Amino acid sequence: MQYKTFNPILSAILMLTLVSLACGAAAAAPIVTPTDTPAPTATETLVPSATARPTRTPRPTKTPNLAATQRYEALNTEAQSYFEKGFLTTANGEFTEFDDFSEDWAQLGYYTWWTLDESAGDFYMSAHFKWSTALRNNEISGCGFAFGIQDNHDNYAVFLDKSRILFLNTDQSMGGGFEVGKTRGSGRVSFDNPAEADFTLIVKGYYAYVLVDNDVVGEYTLSKSKPMEGGLGLTMFSGTNKDYGTHCEMTDLHLWRPE
């Protein structure tokens, strides 16, 4: 089994604390490092290449202007709506925003992730996805989020494909990776190629909720035998080796964690 290692990319980060709108927001720039992993099967043992630990670069505190205050309010409203729907245990939390992300990935049946300088147990991540594949076929291709990333590369990875949600649990103690079954919802979507949509992943305890264009398309029960606290990342799944493979863009990318 072969693996590739890629050069790291930089992503700027803006910390937004929702306790007080009058507080300043400290920005930091994490290093993200991609790690490629094959599509898991029940018989395959996965041993991804090592992922370097990201570092932080402090930046000066900035005084929020009107636009920043409006952004605080919009994010606060978003968190409040998820709390009222029962997806969060509290509406009080801290937001982290990231720079836009754009990458190509061409390795049939493999996914890769770029680790962020963040970790979480309960959280939600959201972004606007634009993605396309160089070959029109029925193979899974799409953008997603990785979470619960451990030092041994155990992780969860969730992808938005043109026709469905692919939710994977890679666990080395189980000899590989497996698809997480749905507790509720169809897990089905319908998009053309290219496609775009808002994508949100919410994790509360051992439950995960996947929202596409603000509609819940799947609820998933996670394993209680593995730690939920772990690293976070951006991930892509390629369904072809042709040309650029899968192209993924993420904008309005933000993370929420409870206080």
C-alpha positions in Angstrom: 0.0 0.0 0.0 1.5 3.3 -1.0 1.0 6.7 0.5 2.1 10.2 -0.5 3.1 13.2 1.5 2.4 16.7 0.4 3.9 20.1 1.2 1.9 21.9 3.9 -0.3 24.9 3.1 -1.0 27.9 5.3 -4.5 29.0 6.6 -5.2 32.2 8.5 -7.5 31.9 11.5 -9.6 34.4 13.4 -10.8 33.6 16.9 -14.3 35.0 17.7 -15.5 34.8 21.3 -19.3 35.3 21.6 -19.4 36.1 25.3 -19.0 39.8 24.6 -19.3 41.6 21.3 -17.0 44.3 22.6 -14.0 42.0 23.0 -11.3 42.0 20.4 -10.6 39.0 18.2 -7.2 37.4 18.2 -6.0 35.9 14.9 -3.6 33.1 14.4 -2.2 31.2 11.4 -2.1 27.4 11.7 -0.1 25.1 9.4 -2.2 22.4 7.8 -0.6 19.2 6.7 -2.3 16.8 4.2 -2.3 13.0 4.9 -3.7 10.6 2.4 -5.7 7.5 3.4 -7.3 4.8 1.2 -11.0 4.2 1.1 -11.5 1.9 4.1 -12.9 -1.6 3.8 -13.7 -4.2 6.4 -10.6 -6.2 5.4 -8.1 -3.4 4.8 -5.5 -2.2 7.3 -4.8 1.5 7.0 -1.4 2.9 8.0 -1.3 6.6 6.8 1.9 8.6 6.6 2.8 10.7 9.6 1.1 14.0 10.1 3.2 16.8 11.5 1.7 18.7 14.5 0.7 22.3 13.4 1.9 25.4 15.2 0.4 28.7 16.0 1.7 32.2 15.1 0.3 34.9 17.4 -0.9 38.1 15.8 -1.9 41.5 17.3 -5.4 41.9 18.8 -7.8 43.9 16.6 -10.7 46.1 17.7 -13.9 44.9 16.1 -15.5 47.3 13.7 -19.2 47.3 12.6 -18.7 44.5 10.1 -17.0 42.3 12.7 -19.8 43.0 15.1 -22.4 42.1 12.6 -20.5 38.9 11.9 -20.5 38.1 15.6 -24.2 38.5 15.7 -24.8 36.3 12.6 -22.6 33.5 14.1 -24.3 33.8 17.4 -27.7 33.5 15.7 -26.5 30.4 13.9 -25.3 28.7 17.1 -28.6 29.7 18.9 -30.7 28.1 16.1 -28.7 24.8 16.4 -29.2 24.9 20.2 -32.9 25.4 19.9 -33.1 22.4 17.5 -31.4 20.2 20.1 -28.1 19.8 18.2 -26.0 21.6 20.9 -25.9 21.4 24.7 -25.4 25.2 24.9 -25.5 28.2 22.6 -22.5 29.8 24.3 -19.3 29.1 22.6 -16.2 30.3 20.7 -15.9 30.5 17.0 -12.8 30.1 14.8 -12.8 31.3 11.2 -10.5 30.1 8.5 -9.2 31.3 5.2 -10.8 29.9 2.0 -9.5 26.5 1.0 -9.0 25.2 -2.6 -7.3 21.9 -3.5 -7.3 19.1 -6.1 -6.9 15.4 -5.3 -6.6 12.6 -7.9 -6.2 9.1 -6.4 -9.0 6.7 -7.1 -10.6 5.4 -3.9 -8.4 7.4 -1.5 -9.1 10.3 0.7 -6.7 12.9 2.1 -7.0 15.4 4.9 -5.3 18.6 5.9 -5.0 18.9 9.7 -5.9 22.2 11.4 -4.3 23.6 14.5 -7.5 22.8 16.4 -9.0 19.9 18.4 -12.5 19.3 19.8 -14.9 16.9 21.3 -18.3 18.6 20.9 -18.2 21.1 18.0 -19.7 22.0 14.7 -17.9 23.0 11.5 -19.6 24.6 8.6 -18.6 25.9 5.1 -19.9 26.5 1.6 -18.6 23.8 -0.7 -17.9 23.9 -4.4 -16.7 20.7 -5.9 -16.3 18.9 -9.2 -14.8 15.7 -10.6 -12.8 15.3 -13.8 -14.7 12.1 -14.7 -18.5 11.7 -14.7 -19.0 8.4 -13.0 -20.7 6.9 -10.0 -17.6 6.8 -7.8 -17.6 8.8 -4.6 -16.0 12.2 -5.0 -16.4 15.2 -2.7 -15.3 17.6 0.0 -15.7 17.0 3.8 -14.4 17.3 7.3 -12.3 15.0 9.4 -12.5 14.9 13.2 -11.4 12.8 16.2 -7.9 12.5 14.6 -5.6 10.6 16.9 -1.8 10.1 16.9 -2.2 6.7 15.4 -4.4 8.2 12.6 -7.7 6.8 13.9 -10.3 9.3 12.6 -13.8 10.0 11.4 -14.2 11.5 8.0 -17.5 12.8 6.5 -17.9 13.6 2.7 -20.5 15.3 0.6 -20.8 13.5 -2.7 -23.2 14.4 -5.5 -25.6 11.7 -4.5 -25.0 10.8 -0.8 -23.1 11.4 2.5 -20.2 9.1 3.1 -19.4 8.8 6.8 -16.3 6.8 7.6 -14.8 5.5 10.9 -11.1 4.5 10.6 -10.0 2.5 13.6 -6.7 0.7 13.6 -7.7 -1.6 16.5 -10.5 -2.9 14.2 -8.0 -3.5 11.4 -9.2 -0.7 9.1 -12.1 1.6 8.3 -15.8 1.1 8.1 -18.8 3.1 7.0 -20.9 4.5 9.9 -24.5 3.6 9.6 -27.3 6.1 9.8 -29.5 6.3 12.9 -32.0 8.6 11.1 -32.3 10.3 7.7 -31.7 9.1 4.2 -28.1 10.4 3.9 -29.1 11.1 0.2 -28.6 14.3 -1.8 -28.8 15.1 -5.5 -26.3 17.4 -7.2 -24.9 17.9 -10.7 -21.2 18.1 -11.6 -19.9 20.7 -10.7 -21.9 21.3 -7.6 -22.1 23.6 -4.6 -23.9 23.6 -1.2 -23.6 24.7 2.4 -22.3 21.8 4.5 -22.4 21.5 8.4 -21.2 18.8 10.6 -22.4 18.8 14.3 -20.9 16.5 16.9 -22.6 16.3 20.3 -21.4 13.5 22.6 -21.6 10.3 20.6 -24.0 11.7 18.0 -23.3 13.4 14.8 -25.6 15.4 12.5 -25.0 16.3 8.9 -26.8 19.3 7.4 -26.8 20.2 3.7 -28.2 23.6 2.8 -29.4 23.7 6.4 -31.5 20.6 6.1 -30.6 17.5 8.2 -29.9 14.7 5.8 -28.4 12.2 8.4 -28.0 11.5 12.1 -25.2 9.1 13.1 -24.3 7.2 16.3 -20.5 7.2 16.9 -18.4 4.5 18.7 -18.2 4.8 22.4 -15.1 2.7 22.5 -12.9 5.4 21.0 -12.1 8.9 22.3 -14.1 11.8 20.7 -11.6 14.5 21.6 -9.1 14.8 18.7 -7.8 16.8 15.9 -9.8 18.4 13.1 -9.2 18.7 9.4 -10.4 19.4 5.9 -10.7 16.3 3.7 -11.3 15.2 0.1 -12.3 11.9 -1.5 -11.4 11.2 -5.1 -13.3 8.9 -7.4 -10.9 9.1 -10.3 -7.2 9.3 -11.3 -8.0 11.4 -14.4 -6.6 14.9 -14.7 -7.2 16.9 -11.5 -9.4 14.2 -10.0 -11.6 16.0 -7.6 -11.5 19.7 -7.1 -12.8 21.2 -3.8 -13.3 24.8 -2.6 -14.5 25.8 0.9 -15.5 29.3 1.8 -17.2 30.8 4.9 -15.3 28.1 6.8 -15.8 28.2 10.6 -15.7 26.1 13.7 -17.7 26.4 16.9 -16.8 24.9 20.3 -18.7 25.2 23.6 -17.2 27.3 26.4 
